[in-house]
Amino acid sequence: MGFFSPTKSPKAASSKPAAAGKPLHLLQYDERTKKFELGAEALDALRKIRGDVGVLAVCGRARQGKSYILNQLCSAGNESGFKVGPTVRPCTKGLWIWSAPIERIDPVTGKRFHVILLDTEGIDAYDQTGQYSTQIFSMAVLLSSLFCYNQMGGIDEAALDRLSLVTEMTKHIRVRSEGNAHNNAHKGKGTNNRELGTFSPSFVWLLRDFYLDLDDPEHGGYVTAADYLESALRNVSAANGNKGAEAKNAIRESIRGLFPERECFPLVRPVNDEKQLRQLDTVPRSELRPEFRAGLDSLLELLFERCRPKSVGADVLNGPALAAMATQYVAAINDGAVPAIATAWQSVAESECAAAVEEGEADYAEQFYEAADDTPMDEAKLSVCHAQAIEHARSVFDARAVGNPETRAAAYVKLERALQGRYREYRERRVAAASARCSELLAAASTRVMGAANAPDASIDSVLARIDSEVEAYLAEADGPSAHERLGGFLRDAAKFAVGALATKALSASRSECAMERQKAESATASARELEQRVIELDARVREMDARARSAETRASSEADARRIAEKAAADADAARREEASHAREDAAKAALALQNAHNEFKMTEVGATQREGSLREAFEAERARAEAAANDARRAERELAAARADSTALRAARDSSASQLEKELTSLRARLGEAERAREGAESAARDARAKASAADSDARAHAAAKTATAETARRDAERRAAEAEKRAAYATTRLEELRKSGELISPARKSHGSSDDLMNAWRAEAEAKSGGFPAAPGPETTETGKPTPLSPSKRRREKSPTPIEEEPEFVDAVEAPAEGAGEPEPEGDLREEAAAMTVAQLKHKLQTMGLAHLYAGKRGVKKADLVNMYVDGEEGGN
């Protein structure tokens, strides 16, 4: 037996092991609303995936092991993986995904992407409609990047006929909506299939329990699985009266057009034991057939290698885009519209780009504000933070944004505008805050410089040192574009103020010196006045002494000498007084002149200082007003921001609480709904089983009653025929008797000596019967003395039972409920075949169903009664 073995790729094999996860319900049908619904948890799981995604879907008929293959892909068992079971009830309803995506590396591009596993409901379950199967099949094809079709056995006409869903799907899917694709109306069917093929996934036809040899003697012997698939998809010839060739070829053309990239993979039966086959998910790997293990490993490698990121045209989908596409498709199906791939993708691309703009803006705000708040108000440093935040926001945008270049470019322009607006707003706010801070620092520095300049021991050097220290402190704290400009203004104002203060102090010192000089002049004047007084007193004394001298001229020469000495001393004192008075008058004039000069200087300095102080106060008041306004604006903005944050936090908490409560209620409702659904399904299954049994019993009873009725009818007709014949014979005998009596041939019993009247009557009847055509007398218990049968009278003939009495058939008993004695012994094939041939088609199907062989005819066309008889006989012989 030949099998397809894919070439191993080292890039394809490099991937992380599957993470622990669980199956999530992606799509389900609500019987109450008659609409499809998407699972919120599954959509959230898709939206959390960042980067490119691929979808590996496994689809096929119910109860043929789709979920088993998916569990092998995600390395999960039955308890944690997709649900599998051995019964005839389907386990999977709708569409399910595995919550933990599998990380892979694209062997072509080398980029990492995530693979999502998608499990589908069986497409031909007995409780489905054709439209429902088509919708489930279409959603699986639309969402997947690799579509694996799981089937039991080889590819035959019945298998291709089951894929007629592809033809139906192409009728209900469009590339573009009617409004956006005006040329769809005149495109032919084949063109539509080829156009859909550009958006369709890769296709792998998995043949389970494959037992055929891939040999074709007409084409050189061994053929590959791909050749086997292509041979099955070739159009059949309409010659030689091949009925339905057009419909068969339509299916083949739809498959070839929708799946231009296709593979075929045969897989042998995993085990030979039927019990293990029903519980395959619990069978250890070591107990599986070696051929199956090798084939399964090759299959998993092939599926992972062929699975590529999901794309629409040239655009690759990520997790949020895939969730949005699923939402678009389901909305179109629920509205009764035709899903349009390109139109839905354009809508999704625009919405995802808008969401990418919002995410990029939010990321920019987080990155930029966190870095810029810790950075001084410097244009260059803020520009660096802005550039870094923009780069990060662009990466976030690129990770989320999808669509064609025009859509992405338009969204990118919106993002750039939003980011520049946020930067300008933040910069203006920081500039205003920095300006207010500069005003606050300079106001405090001006106060300290004024204090230093007004200190008693202030000097030019001490004031300049104080200004230098204030400049250093200001430069350490101040920032912003106007920091240095405002510092220059402060230095000019501080210099003017310091000079004015020092000039005022110098004027005060001059005034103090003038006052001291004035005090000295007044002291000298007082001394001069004292000296004049003393001179006056001395003059008085001199005059007194002169008087005494004149009066005492006669005194002695000693007194004359004394008077001459006194006069000389008085002359010296007078000369000294005059000299001191002259010096005092000069000093007083100098002091008065210095006082006048100092007063003039003080007046001029005081006027200049007053003017400078006024201008400084005006500038200071203006700056203070602007700083207070900016501070008020900043405080108001901070209060509004704090209020908004508080409201946002409260709303977020309320929303989270409501969402949590709703999620709990939804979970409870889902659990109750699941229990009700399971109970309903169990009741429906029991009802269907009861209806099937009742139908089979009714069919058997009807068949049995019909057989008994036919037998009774046959007996009735035979009895009526015999009664009519007896009536004819009796009428003939009566007529003959009357004729004999009339002719005198009838001998009276009194004159008859050789027999009784009864014997004579019997002889007449025998003679009449012989003349009437030789009707045989019915055999009976009565005989003559000679041993010959005695003819019966017409009345006795009518009361006699039929010569072939009808044997009443035993009542029908179900073989399952009341097996007949000796049922364990094998019946001959002839008896089994006669018994089967006597059954109706419904009875045969019921028998096969109770024997567990309903799969031999279920879903197959052209099954005749002879085929059912052979199935019944083979099944009974195999069971025995």
Secondary structure, 3 states (H helix, E strand, C coil): CCCCCCCCCHHHHCCCCCCCCCEEEEEEEECCCCEEEECHHHHHHHHCCCCEEEEEEEEECCCCCHHHHHHHHCCCCCCCCCCCCCCCCCCCCCEEEECCCEEEECCCCCCEEEEEEEEECCCCCCCCCHHHHHHHHHHHHHHCCEEEEEEECCCCHHHHHHCCHHHHHHHCCECCCCCCCHHHCCCCHHHHHHHHHCCCCEEEEEEECCCCCCEEHHHCEECCHHHHHHHHCCCCCCCCCCCCHHHHHHHHHHHHHHCCCEEEEECCCCCCCHHHHHCHHHCCHHHCCHHHHHHHHHHHHHHHHHCCCCEECCEECEHHHHHHHHHHHHHHHHCCCCCEHHHHHHHHHHHHHHHHHHHHHHHHHHHHHHHHHCCCCCHHHHHHHHHHHHHHHHHHHHHHCCCCHHHHHHHHHHHHHHHHHHHHHHHHHHHHHHHHHHHHHHHHHHHHHHHHHCCCCCCHHHHHHHHHHHHHHHHHHCCCCCHHHHHHHHHHHHHHHHHHHHHHHHHHHHHHHHHHHHHHHHHHHHHHHHHHHHHHHHHHHHHHHHHHHHHCCCCCHHHHHHHHHHHHHHHHHHHHHHHHHHHHHHHHHHHHHHHHHHHHHHHHHHHHHHHHHHHHHHHHHHHHHHHHHHHHHHHHHHHHHHHHHHHHHHHHHHHHHHHHHHHHHHHHHHHHHHHHHHHHHHHHHHHHHHHHHHHHHHHHHHHHHHHHHHHHHHHHHHHHHHHHHHHHHHHHHHHHHHHHHHHCCCCCCCCCCCCCHHHHHHHHHHHHHHHCCCCCCCCCCCECCCCCECCCCHHHHHHCCCCCCCCCCCCCCCCCCCCCCCCCCCCCHHHHHHHHHHCCHHHHHHHHHHCCCHHHCCCCCCCCHHHHHHHHHHHHHHHC
